[in-house]
Amino acid sequence: MPVGRVTQVVDCRESMGMGKGGGLAQRGTISECRYPDVIVVGMSPGRRHVTKPVCDITCGLRREGIEFSVSTLVLNAGSGVPPDAPRVAGSVLGAYFGLDPREIEQIEQHKLAILHLGNVRSHVVHKARFILEHCSVKAVVVSQAPVDYEDLAKEGVKTSVVMPPPDKVRTKGTVVSIVSGVTRGQTPAREKLAEVIQSVKKVMKSLD
């Protein structure tokens, strides 16, 4: 019988990590749990896109002792914007954001996806739209940049607050909550982590 502490084993990668000490999860990997309830999806690791908030959110949910399992997925092509997103005139072309069939299958195994999508508002909106076009799942969008339900609905994303016109709907999945102000590459503020946890609790309770 455990007294005072509960030990958890978290397997964050299926291959060697990146960066100093190999401490950062490799791209294209998933930390799986026994019962797939919630998946935290992070952008690919790199010089600008790091998975720090994703690890904190995952551990925070587990630490709360919430009665569901949490997985983490680091996308293979999580940087940039989807190929069908409009390019701003004069912007520098870079990597395209995308999903492979295996990642789509992994996300759709879960009841809820927490999508950590970065700091640029237009990138956040188009990445969320692209993921939910391919994945039939409820989603909590977590970002540094401020994003609202109207921003998502304008791009055809179904949300629990604002719905796009029927002929403009582009997604199978639905955004059920938004948490902005989570700084990329830093430990989330306690109130922001609590906001994510409360959003997850509310959605999971509605699915029971």
C-alpha positions, 0 to 999 in steps of 0.5 A: 500500500503506497503512503504519501507518494505515487510512482509514475513511469513516463516513457517520452520517446522511442529513440535517442533524444535531441540537444544537450544530454539527449533530453528532448523527445525526438520528432515523430515519437509518442509516449503511450499510455495503457488506456488512450483518453487524452493526447497532448500533441506538440510541434517538432523539436528544433531551435525555435520549436521546443516541447517544454510546455507539452511535457509540463502539461502532460506531467501536470495532468498525471500529477493531478491524479485525474482518472484517465490516461495521458499520451504525448505525441511529438509530430514529425512535421510540426513546424511551419504552416500547412501547404494549403495555408495562405502565405503572407507576401514577402514571408520566407518559405520554410518547412510545411506542417503536416501529418502522416497516416500513423499520427492521424491514427494515433490521435484518433485513438483518443477522446480528447487532443490537447494541441500545442501550436505555438506563437503565431496566430495565423499558424495556430489557426491553420494548424488546428484546422489542418489537424481537425480536418484529418482527425475526428476528435475533440480538441483543446487549443493551447497557444502563446498567441491570443486566439479566439473561437471566431478566428477558428470559425472563419477558417471553417473549424467547428467549435463549441462556441461559434460554428462556421456556416454549414457550407464552410465547415472544413473539419471533422473534429471540434475545438472545445476550449482555448487556453492562450498565454502559454509561452513556447519553450517555458514552464507554463504559469501555474494558473495557465496549467490549472486552466488546461487541467480544468478544461480537460476535466470539463470535457472528459466529464461531458464524455462520461 
